[in-house]
Amino acid sequence: MKNVLFVCGSLRKRSLNRQAGEYVRGLLPDAVCVDWLDYTDLPFMNQDVEFPTPAPVQRVRDAVAGADALWVFSPEYNHGIPGVLKNCLDWLSRPVVPGANETVLKGKPVLYSCAGGGSKARFCAAALAEVLSFVQADVAETVHVQVALDRHDFTTDELELSSEEKAALAMQAQLLLAKLGL
């Protein structure tokens, strides 16, 4: 059994990006256990409170460390990564022991998909590529799926994926499975 941790860049319960993740969950075989990372209680990253590690930070780090891979589903806020997600990534990029170089993200396989308005969240996708590469995550070599959201999606709170977007997410899922040796 392989464990994949999904991370949503939006904290909304009806997040369209969370819906994209739920669609992907349905593409994965029973040999993959999927959980969503709950990071709603993370404090703001602050080196003054970094050690001893705050309990919510340790819980999130443990979840990431226990996963075989991460898949981030994120909207775009103001041409970038949502603040809550960036804060989470900042905590995950920090050393787990004072003065050490090891982090829970270093070498961790990561994929990402972004859904946003007409821009298809391309600025968030570019920022995620930069950040994840910088923190030395093992970013999957693929075209990361970017979903265009329209008025229907926003007014109904229901994600409607095009056949092309479904095919792209399926391709990413196959890449993940290959990376996991499944």
NORVEN-V325442 format. One record per backbone hydrogen bond with DSSP energy under -0.5 kcal/mol. NH is the residue of the N-H (numbers start at 1). CO is the residue of the C=O. If there is no record, write none. Layout:
nh;co
NH;CO
NH;CO
//
This chain:
nh;co
2;31
4;2
4;33
5;69
6;4
6;35
7;71
9;73
15;12
19;15
20;16
21;17
22;18
23;19
24;20
25;21
26;22
27;24
28;24
28;25
32;29
33;2
33;31
34;32
35;4
37;6
39;37
42;39
49;46
50;47
58;54
59;55
60;56
61;57
62;58
63;59
64;60
65;61
66;62
67;64
68;3
69;3
70;109
71;5
72;111
73;7
74;72
74;113
77;80
78;76
80;77
82;75
86;82
87;83
88;84
89;85
90;86
91;87
92;88
93;89
94;91
96;102
100;97
104;92
105;92
107;136
108;105
109;68
110;138
111;70
113;72
114;145
115;74
116;147
120;117
122;119
125;121
126;122
127;123
128;124
129;125
130;126
131;127
132;128
133;129
134;130
135;131
136;133
137;132
138;108
139;137
140;110
142;140
144;142
147;114
149;116
149;117
154;150
155;151
156;152
157;153
158;153
161;159
166;162
167;163
168;164
169;165
170;166
171;167
172;168
173;169
174;170
175;171
176;172
177;173
178;174
179;175
180;176
181;178
182;177
//
